[in-house]
Amino acid sequence: MLKPPDLTVGVISDTHLPYRMINLPSIIFNIFKGVDVILHAGDVDEIDLLAPLKKIAPLYAVQGNIHLTDFSSGGRALPPQVELMLGRYKVVVTHGHRPGLMGWLMKIPEFFLADVIWTKSYTFNDEIANRLSKLYPNADIIIFGHTHVPYSRQIGKTVCFNPGCVVPDKHKMTSVGLLHLWSHKIETQIIPLDQMGKKEACPINWVYPR
């Protein structure tokens, strides 16, 4: 019989409430049922719209980036990052964008690179994960968002995990993540929301021994 994880974490990002979505899709509450904690990696303006998640488990959320077309601050009232211990693991939650003026100046070229130049072998997610792993060298796990594309990779000892986006975005799938923590391994899991209830729905898993 398989031993259940010591902790299970619901991971969500880029909900863009309330400017691009009014409410969270109800399927998320089913996916997160029974988790020990929920982490939101940025881009939510009305934190009160995440209140239903607080009924499931303690919720930690961070601010995202500014979106002028939405008149959105990205959640300025929230902290830019959250650092917490989950079991034996030091976890950092941050949106992943470059803060301040540099972030605004880099936003257009970064998304141009993501859509036009960067290849499948080196992506916008890779650029963010490499930068954050240097910024937080003592972190065991870094949770980020921003790109709207799910991602999981280990850099040195640090697992970098992006759950993808909840808000519909062009041709990108919508998704949330689960983080399963044991003393001897970390498992990340992407749950595609678009395919829930369909026969072809298939979570994507990565396992990192410790």
PyRosetta script that sets phi, psi and omega in degrees:
from pyrosetta import init, pose_from_sequence

init()
pose = pose_from_sequence("MLKPPDLTVGVISDTHLPYRMINLPSIIFNIFKGVDVILHAGDVDEIDLLAPLKKIAPLYAVQGNIHLTDFSSGGRALPPQVELMLGRYKVVVTHGHRPGLMGWLMKIPEFFLADVIWTKSYTFNDEIANRLSKLYPNADIIIFGHTHVPYSRQIGKTVCFNPGCVVPDKHKMTSVGLLHLWSHKIETQIIPLDQMGKKEACPINWVYPR")
pose.set_psi(1, 130.0)
pose.set_omega(1, -177.9)
pose.set_phi(2, -72.2)
pose.set_psi(2, 136.1)
pose.set_omega(2, 178.0)
pose.set_phi(3, -77.7)
pose.set_psi(3, 130.7)
pose.set_omega(3, 178.2)
pose.set_phi(4, -68.0)
pose.set_psi(4, 158.1)
pose.set_omega(4, 179.5)
pose.set_phi(5, -65.1)
pose.set_psi(5, 155.4)
pose.set_omega(5, 176.3)
pose.set_phi(6, -66.4)
pose.set_psi(6, -37.6)
pose.set_omega(6, 178.4)
pose.set_phi(7, -142.4)
pose.set_psi(7, 143.3)
pose.set_omega(7, 172.2)
pose.set_phi(8, -122.9)
pose.set_psi(8, 130.7)
pose.set_omega(8, -173.6)
pose.set_phi(9, -118.6)
pose.set_psi(9, 128.6)
pose.set_omega(9, 170.9)
pose.set_phi(10, -83.9)
pose.set_psi(10, 131.3)
pose.set_omega(10, -176.4)
pose.set_phi(11, -124.9)
pose.set_psi(11, 128.3)
pose.set_omega(11, -174.5)
pose.set_phi(12, -143.2)
pose.set_psi(12, 151.9)
pose.set_omega(12, 179.5)
pose.set_phi(13, -157.3)
pose.set_psi(13, 163.4)
pose.set_omega(13, 171.9)
pose.set_phi(14, 50.2)
pose.set_psi(14, 57.2)
pose.set_omega(14, 174.9)
pose.set_phi(15, -84.7)
pose.set_psi(15, -25.6)
pose.set_omega(15, 177.9)
pose.set_phi(16, 52.0)
pose.set_psi(16, 40.6)
pose.set_omega(16, 174.6)
pose.set_phi(17, -81.3)
pose.set_psi(17, 135.7)
pose.set_omega(17, 1.9)
pose.set_phi(18, -103.1)
pose.set_psi(18, 8.9)
pose.set_omega(18, -168.2)
pose.set_phi(19, -77.7)
pose.set_psi(19, -30.2)
pose.set_omega(19, 179.0)
pose.set_phi(20, -115.5)
pose.set_psi(20, -13.9)
pose.set_omega(20, 173.8)
pose.set_phi(21, -142.0)
pose.set_psi(21, 147.7)
pose.set_omega(21, 178.5)
pose.set_phi(22, -91.5)
pose.set_psi(22, -40.8)
pose.set_omega(22, -179.3)
pose.set_phi(23, -137.9)
pose.set_psi(23, 161.3)
pose.set_omega(23, 173.3)
pose.set_phi(24, -72.5)
pose.set_psi(24, 143.0)
pose.set_omega(24, 173.9)
pose.set_phi(25, -58.6)
pose.set_psi(25, 135.7)
pose.set_omega(25, -174.6)
pose.set_phi(26, -62.9)
pose.set_psi(26, -25.2)
pose.set_omega(26, -178.4)
pose.set_phi(27, -61.9)
pose.set_psi(27, -26.5)
pose.set_omega(27, -179.4)
pose.set_phi(28, -62.5)
pose.set_psi(28, -36.9)
pose.set_omega(28, -178.9)
pose.set_phi(29, -66.4)
pose.set_psi(29, -32.8)
pose.set_omega(29, 175.8)
pose.set_phi(30, -70.0)
pose.set_psi(30, -41.1)
pose.set_omega(30, -179.2)
pose.set_phi(31, -64.9)
pose.set_psi(31, -39.7)
pose.set_omega(31, -175.9)
pose.set_phi(32, -87.6)
pose.set_psi(32, -1.3)
pose.set_omega(32, -179.8)
pose.set_phi(33, -58.5)
pose.set_psi(33, 125.3)
pose.set_omega(33, 177.8)
pose.set_phi(34, 91.3)
pose.set_psi(34, -2.6)
pose.set_omega(34, 178.4)
pose.set_phi(35, -71.2)
pose.set_psi(35, 159.8)
pose.set_omega(35, -178.0)
pose.set_phi(36, -88.8)
pose.set_psi(36, -26.6)
pose.set_omega(36, -179.0)
pose.set_phi(37, -158.7)
pose.set_psi(37, 154.9)
pose.set_omega(37, 178.6)
pose.set_phi(38, -125.3)
pose.set_psi(38, 133.7)
pose.set_omega(38, 179.6)
pose.set_phi(39, -117.9)
pose.set_psi(39, 128.4)
pose.set_omega(39, 178.1)
pose.set_phi(40, -113.3)
pose.set_psi(40, 118.7)
pose.set_omega(40, -171.1)
pose.set_phi(41, -94.1)
pose.set_psi(41, 35.7)
pose.set_omega(41, 167.8)
pose.set_phi(42, 103.5)
pose.set_psi(42, 162.8)
pose.set_omega(42, -176.7)
pose.set_phi(43, 70.4)
pose.set_psi(43, 61.6)
pose.set_omega(43, 167.5)
pose.set_phi(44, -141.6)
pose.set_psi(44, 126.2)
pose.set_omega(44, -177.8)
pose.set_phi(45, -92.7)
pose.set_psi(45, -33.9)
pose.set_omega(45, -178.7)
pose.set_phi(46, -109.3)
pose.set_psi(46, 95.1)
pose.set_omega(46, -177.1)
pose.set_phi(47, -62.8)
pose.set_psi(47, -26.3)
pose.set_omega(47, 179.9)
pose.set_phi(48, -63.2)
pose.set_psi(48, -24.5)
pose.set_omega(48, 179.3)
pose.set_phi(49, -74.4)
pose.set_psi(49, -9.2)
pose.set_omega(49, 173.8)
pose.set_phi(50, -93.2)
pose.set_psi(50, 1.8)
pose.set_omega(50, -177.1)
pose.set_phi(51, -53.6)
pose.set_psi(51, -38.0)
pose.set_omega(51, 178.2)
pose.set_phi(52, -58.9)
pose.set_psi(52, -27.7)
pose.set_omega(52, 178.0)
pose.set_phi(53, -69.8)
pose.set_psi(53, -31.4)
pose.set_omega(53, -179.4)
pose.set_phi(54, -67.0)
pose.set_psi(54, -20.1)
pose.set_omega(54, 177.7)
pose.set_phi(55, -75.5)
pose.set_psi(55, -18.5)
pose.set_omega(55, 179.6)
pose.set_phi(56, -88.4)
pose.set_psi(56, -46.0)
pose.set_omega(56, -174.9)
pose.set_phi(57, -164.0)
pose.set_psi(57, 163.2)
pose.set_omega(57, 174.0)
pose.set_phi(58, -54.8)
pose.set_psi(58, 139.1)
pose.set_omega(58, -174.9)
pose.set_phi(59, -118.6)
pose.set_psi(59, 132.5)
pose.set_omega(59, 172.3)
pose.set_phi(60, -121.2)
pose.set_psi(60, 130.5)
pose.set_omega(60, -178.4)
pose.set_phi(61, -134.8)
pose.set_psi(61, 148.9)
pose.set_omega(61, 178.6)
pose.set_phi(62, -122.6)
pose.set_psi(62, 164.3)
pose.set_omega(62, -179.9)
pose.set_phi(63, -76.9)
pose.set_psi(63, 156.8)
pose.set_omega(63, 175.9)
pose.set_phi(64, -109.5)
pose.set_psi(64, -150.5)
pose.set_omega(64, -178.9)
pose.set_phi(65, -105.1)
pose.set_psi(65, 166.2)
pose.set_omega(65, -178.8)
pose.set_phi(66, -74.8)
pose.set_psi(66, 140.1)
pose.set_omega(66, 175.3)
pose.set_phi(67, -127.2)
pose.set_psi(67, 99.6)
pose.set_omega(67, -174.3)
pose.set_phi(68, -63.2)
pose.set_psi(68, -36.2)
pose.set_omega(68, -177.4)
pose.set_phi(69, -67.7)
pose.set_psi(69, -23.2)
pose.set_omega(69, 177.9)
pose.set_phi(70, -98.1)
pose.set_psi(70, -2.4)
pose.set_omega(70, -170.8)
pose.set_phi(71, 54.1)
pose.set_psi(71, 41.7)
pose.set_omega(71, -173.3)
pose.set_phi(72, -110.7)
pose.set_psi(72, 134.6)
pose.set_omega(72, 175.0)
pose.set_phi(73, -88.5)
pose.set_psi(73, -6.7)
pose.set_omega(73, -177.6)
pose.set_phi(74, 78.0)
pose.set_psi(74, 9.2)
pose.set_omega(74, -179.3)
pose.set_phi(75, 95.3)
pose.set_psi(75, 52.9)
pose.set_omega(75, -173.8)
pose.set_phi(76, -59.3)
pose.set_psi(76, -28.0)
pose.set_omega(76, -178.0)
pose.set_phi(77, -72.7)
pose.set_psi(77, -13.9)
pose.set_omega(77, -178.6)
pose.set_phi(78, -87.2)
pose.set_psi(78, 159.0)
pose.set_omega(78, 177.8)
pose.set_phi(79, -70.0)
pose.set_psi(79, 150.4)
pose.set_omega(79, 178.9)
pose.set_phi(80, -68.1)
pose.set_psi(80, -27.9)
pose.set_omega(80, 175.5)
pose.set_phi(81, -152.6)
pose.set_psi(81, 157.4)
pose.set_omega(81, 175.8)
pose.set_phi(82, -126.5)
pose.set_psi(82, 133.1)
pose.set_omega(82, 175.0)
pose.set_phi(83, -120.1)
pose.set_psi(83, 128.1)
pose.set_omega(83, -178.4)
pose.set_phi(84, -149.6)
pose.set_psi(84, 159.4)
pose.set_omega(84, 175.5)
pose.set_phi(85, -98.2)
pose.set_psi(85, 125.7)
pose.set_omega(85, 174.0)
pose.set_phi(86, -118.2)
pose.set_psi(86, 104.0)
pose.set_omega(86, -171.7)
pose.set_phi(87, 64.5)
pose.set_psi(87, -126.6)
pose.set_omega(87, -179.7)
pose.set_phi(88, -93.5)
pose.set_psi(88, 4.7)
pose.set_omega(88, -172.0)
pose.set_phi(89, -106.9)
pose.set_psi(89, 133.7)
pose.set_omega(89, 172.9)
pose.set_phi(90, -86.2)
pose.set_psi(90, 121.2)
pose.set_omega(90, -174.9)
pose.set_phi(91, -116.1)
pose.set_psi(91, 133.3)
pose.set_omega(91, 174.8)
pose.set_phi(92, -115.2)
pose.set_psi(92, 131.0)
pose.set_omega(92, 175.9)
pose.set_phi(93, -115.4)
pose.set_psi(93, 125.8)
pose.set_omega(93, 178.4)
pose.set_phi(94, -153.4)
pose.set_psi(94, 159.7)
pose.set_omega(94, -175.6)
pose.set_phi(95, -73.5)
pose.set_psi(95, -36.1)
pose.set_omega(95, 177.5)
pose.set_phi(96, 108.4)
pose.set_psi(96, -13.5)
pose.set_omega(96, 178.7)
pose.set_phi(97, -77.3)
pose.set_psi(97, 163.7)
pose.set_omega(97, 174.4)
pose.set_phi(98, -82.1)
pose.set_psi(98, 124.7)
pose.set_omega(98, -175.0)
pose.set_phi(99, -74.8)
pose.set_psi(99, 164.1)
pose.set_omega(99, 173.5)
pose.set_phi(100, 70.4)
pose.set_psi(100, -158.2)
pose.set_omega(100, -177.1)
pose.set_phi(101, -61.4)
pose.set_psi(101, -38.5)
pose.set_omega(101, 179.2)
pose.set_phi(102, -59.9)
pose.set_psi(102, -39.0)
pose.set_omega(102, 178.7)
pose.set_phi(103, -62.0)
pose.set_psi(103, -43.1)
pose.set_omega(103, 179.8)
pose.set_phi(104, -66.9)
pose.set_psi(104, -42.0)
pose.set_omega(104, -179.2)
pose.set_phi(105, -66.2)
pose.set_psi(105, -31.9)
pose.set_omega(105, -176.9)
pose.set_phi(106, -87.3)
pose.set_psi(106, -12.1)
pose.set_omega(106, -171.8)
pose.set_phi(107, -61.7)
pose.set_psi(107, -48.7)
pose.set_omega(107, -177.7)
pose.set_phi(108, -65.6)
pose.set_psi(108, -50.3)
pose.set_omega(108, 178.6)
pose.set_phi(109, -62.9)
pose.set_psi(109, -33.3)
pose.set_omega(109, 179.1)
pose.set_phi(110, -64.5)
pose.set_psi(110, -46.0)
pose.set_omega(110, -179.4)
pose.set_phi(111, -71.2)
pose.set_psi(111, -29.0)
pose.set_omega(111, 173.4)
pose.set_phi(112, -64.7)
pose.set_psi(112, -44.7)
pose.set_omega(112, 177.4)
pose.set_phi(113, -61.4)
pose.set_psi(113, -40.8)
pose.set_omega(113, -177.7)
pose.set_phi(114, -63.3)
pose.set_psi(114, -38.9)
pose.set_omega(114, -175.2)
pose.set_phi(115, -87.6)
pose.set_psi(115, -26.1)
pose.set_omega(115, -168.9)
pose.set_phi(116, -116.2)
pose.set_psi(116, -44.0)
pose.set_omega(116, -167.5)
pose.set_phi(117, -104.2)
pose.set_psi(117, -49.5)
pose.set_omega(117, -175.3)
pose.set_phi(118, -61.1)
pose.set_psi(118, 142.1)
pose.set_omega(118, -175.5)
pose.set_phi(119, -98.0)
pose.set_psi(119, 177.2)
pose.set_omega(119, 178.4)
pose.set_phi(120, -65.3)
pose.set_psi(120, -23.9)
pose.set_omega(120, -178.7)
pose.set_phi(121, -84.9)
pose.set_psi(121, -20.1)
pose.set_omega(121, 175.5)
pose.set_phi(122, -142.1)
pose.set_psi(122, 115.6)
pose.set_omega(122, -169.6)
pose.set_phi(123, -121.4)
pose.set_psi(123, 176.5)
pose.set_omega(123, 174.2)
pose.set_phi(124, -57.7)
pose.set_psi(124, -40.2)
pose.set_omega(124, 176.3)
pose.set_phi(125, -60.2)
pose.set_psi(125, -41.5)
pose.set_omega(125, 178.1)
pose.set_phi(126, -60.3)
pose.set_psi(126, -42.9)
pose.set_omega(126, -178.9)
pose.set_phi(127, -61.5)
pose.set_psi(127, -44.4)
pose.set_omega(127, -179.8)
pose.set_phi(128, -67.4)
pose.set_psi(128, -45.4)
pose.set_omega(128, -178.9)
pose.set_phi(129, -61.0)
pose.set_psi(129, -42.4)
pose.set_omega(129, 178.3)
pose.set_phi(130, -63.0)
pose.set_psi(130, -42.3)
pose.set_omega(130, -179.6)
pose.set_phi(131, -66.9)
pose.set_psi(131, -45.1)
pose.set_omega(131, -177.3)
pose.set_phi(132, -69.0)
pose.set_psi(132, -34.6)
pose.set_omega(132, 179.9)
pose.set_phi(133, -66.8)
pose.set_psi(133, -27.9)
pose.set_omega(133, 174.7)
pose.set_phi(134, -78.9)
pose.set_psi(134, -33.1)
pose.set_omega(134, -179.0)
pose.set_phi(135, -72.7)
pose.set_psi(135, -32.7)
pose.set_omega(135, -179.2)
pose.set_phi(136, -124.7)
pose.set_psi(136, 70.0)
pose.set_omega(136, -173.0)
pose.set_phi(137, -68.2)
pose.set_psi(137, -18.3)
pose.set_omega(137, -178.8)
pose.set_phi(138, -94.4)
pose.set_psi(138, -0.1)
pose.set_omega(138, -178.6)
pose.set_phi(139, -76.8)
pose.set_psi(139, 139.7)
pose.set_omega(139, 171.6)
pose.set_phi(140, -84.0)
pose.set_psi(140, -33.9)
pose.set_omega(140, -178.3)
pose.set_phi(141, -138.8)
pose.set_psi(141, 133.2)
pose.set_omega(141, 173.5)
pose.set_phi(142, -119.0)
pose.set_psi(142, 123.2)
pose.set_omega(142, 176.8)
pose.set_phi(143, -103.1)
pose.set_psi(143, 129.0)
pose.set_omega(143, 176.8)
pose.set_phi(144, -143.8)
pose.set_psi(144, 173.8)
pose.set_omega(144, 179.1)
pose.set_phi(145, -136.8)
pose.set_psi(145, -125.6)
pose.set_omega(145, 170.4)
pose.set_phi(146, 79.2)
pose.set_psi(146, -44.5)
pose.set_omega(146, -173.6)
pose.set_phi(147, -83.7)
pose.set_psi(147, -16.9)
pose.set_omega(147, -176.4)
pose.set_phi(148, 68.5)
pose.set_psi(148, 15.4)
pose.set_omega(148, -179.6)
pose.set_phi(149, -125.5)
pose.set_psi(149, 124.8)
pose.set_omega(149, -179.1)
pose.set_phi(150, -65.8)
pose.set_psi(150, 153.3)
pose.set_omega(150, -171.3)
pose.set_phi(151, -164.3)
pose.set_psi(151, 143.3)
pose.set_omega(151, 173.1)
pose.set_phi(152, -149.0)
pose.set_psi(152, 130.4)
pose.set_omega(152, -177.4)
pose.set_phi(153, -160.9)
pose.set_psi(153, 144.9)
pose.set_omega(153, 174.0)
pose.set_phi(154, -102.9)
pose.set_psi(154, 127.9)
pose.set_omega(154, 176.7)
pose.set_phi(155, -118.8)
pose.set_psi(155, 110.1)
pose.set_omega(155, -172.1)
pose.set_phi(156, 63.6)
pose.set_psi(156, -123.6)
pose.set_omega(156, 178.5)
pose.set_phi(157, -94.0)
pose.set_psi(157, -4.8)
pose.set_omega(157, -170.6)
pose.set_phi(158, -97.2)
pose.set_psi(158, 127.3)
pose.set_omega(158, 173.8)
pose.set_phi(159, -90.8)
pose.set_psi(159, 121.8)
pose.set_omega(159, 179.0)
pose.set_phi(160, -105.3)
pose.set_psi(160, 126.5)
pose.set_omega(160, -170.7)
pose.set_phi(161, -135.8)
pose.set_psi(161, 125.7)
pose.set_omega(161, 175.3)
pose.set_phi(162, -119.0)
pose.set_psi(162, 118.9)
pose.set_omega(162, -176.7)
pose.set_phi(163, -77.4)
pose.set_psi(163, -3.7)
pose.set_omega(163, -174.6)
pose.set_phi(164, 86.5)
pose.set_psi(164, -165.0)
pose.set_omega(164, -175.3)
pose.set_phi(165, -114.2)
pose.set_psi(165, 152.5)
pose.set_omega(165, 173.6)
pose.set_phi(166, -93.2)
pose.set_psi(166, -36.3)
pose.set_omega(166, -178.9)
pose.set_phi(167, -70.7)
pose.set_psi(167, 136.9)
pose.set_omega(167, 176.2)
pose.set_phi(168, -58.7)
pose.set_psi(168, 136.1)
pose.set_omega(168, -175.1)
pose.set_phi(169, -146.2)
pose.set_psi(169, 96.3)
pose.set_omega(169, 175.3)
pose.set_phi(170, 49.9)
pose.set_psi(170, -122.2)
pose.set_omega(170, -176.1)
pose.set_phi(171, -98.3)
pose.set_psi(171, 9.3)
pose.set_omega(171, -178.6)
pose.set_phi(172, -85.7)
pose.set_psi(172, 141.8)
pose.set_omega(172, 178.0)
pose.set_phi(173, -73.7)
pose.set_psi(173, 152.4)
pose.set_omega(173, 173.3)
pose.set_phi(174, -93.1)
pose.set_psi(174, 146.3)
pose.set_omega(174, -174.6)
pose.set_phi(175, -163.1)
pose.set_psi(175, 162.4)
pose.set_omega(175, 167.6)
pose.set_phi(176, -129.7)
pose.set_psi(176, 175.8)
pose.set_omega(176, -178.2)
pose.set_phi(177, -129.5)
pose.set_psi(177, 159.3)
pose.set_omega(177, 170.0)
pose.set_phi(178, -126.9)
pose.set_psi(178, 141.2)
pose.set_omega(178, 179.0)
pose.set_phi(179, -120.1)
pose.set_psi(179, 116.8)
pose.set_omega(179, -179.4)
pose.set_phi(180, -105.9)
pose.set_psi(180, 122.0)
pose.set_omega(180, -173.9)
pose.set_phi(181, -114.3)
pose.set_psi(181, 121.2)
pose.set_omega(181, 169.3)
pose.set_phi(182, -114.5)
pose.set_psi(182, 167.8)
pose.set_omega(182, 176.3)
pose.set_phi(183, -68.2)
pose.set_psi(183, -25.6)
pose.set_omega(183, -174.6)
pose.set_phi(184, -108.7)
pose.set_psi(184, -2.7)
pose.set_omega(184, 178.7)
pose.set_phi(185, -163.2)
pose.set_psi(185, 158.2)
pose.set_omega(185, 173.7)
pose.set_phi(186, -118.2)
pose.set_psi(186, 130.6)
pose.set_omega(186, 176.2)
pose.set_phi(187, -120.3)
pose.set_psi(187, 127.5)
pose.set_omega(187, 174.1)
pose.set_phi(188, -106.7)
pose.set_psi(188, 146.8)
pose.set_omega(188, -175.4)
pose.set_phi(189, -143.1)
pose.set_psi(189, 129.4)
pose.set_omega(189, 174.8)
pose.set_phi(190, -101.3)
pose.set_psi(190, 129.5)
pose.set_omega(190, 177.9)
pose.set_phi(191, -111.9)
pose.set_psi(191, 107.0)
pose.set_omega(191, 178.2)
pose.set_phi(192, -68.9)
pose.set_psi(192, 125.2)
pose.set_omega(192, -179.4)
pose.set_phi(193, -78.5)
pose.set_psi(193, -31.4)
pose.set_omega(193, -177.4)
pose.set_phi(194, -61.6)
pose.set_psi(194, -30.4)
pose.set_omega(194, -172.3)
pose.set_phi(195, -101.2)
pose.set_psi(195, 1.3)
pose.set_omega(195, -177.2)
pose.set_phi(196, -59.8)
pose.set_psi(196, 131.2)
pose.set_omega(196, -179.1)
pose.set_phi(197, 90.9)
pose.set_psi(197, -7.4)
pose.set_omega(197, 178.8)
pose.set_phi(198, -98.6)
pose.set_psi(198, 154.4)
pose.set_omega(198, -177.7)
pose.set_phi(199, -62.7)
pose.set_psi(199, -32.2)
pose.set_omega(199, -175.9)
pose.set_phi(200, -84.3)
pose.set_psi(200, -1.6)
pose.set_omega(200, 179.9)
pose.set_phi(201, -60.0)
pose.set_psi(201, 128.3)
pose.set_omega(201, -175.3)
pose.set_phi(202, -148.0)
pose.set_psi(202, 110.0)
pose.set_omega(202, 175.0)
pose.set_phi(203, -60.0)
pose.set_psi(203, 150.5)
pose.set_omega(203, 179.8)
pose.set_phi(204, -109.3)
pose.set_psi(204, 127.0)
pose.set_omega(204, -173.9)
pose.set_phi(205, -121.2)
pose.set_psi(205, 146.1)
pose.set_omega(205, 169.6)
pose.set_phi(206, -131.0)
pose.set_psi(206, 142.1)
pose.set_omega(206, -179.7)
pose.set_phi(207, -124.4)
pose.set_psi(207, 132.1)
pose.set_omega(207, -177.9)
pose.set_phi(208, -124.3)
pose.set_psi(208, 105.2)
pose.set_omega(208, 177.6)
pose.set_phi(209, -62.9)
pose.set_psi(209, 149.1)
pose.set_omega(209, 178.6)
pose.set_phi(210, -116.1)
pose.dump_pdb("model.pdb")
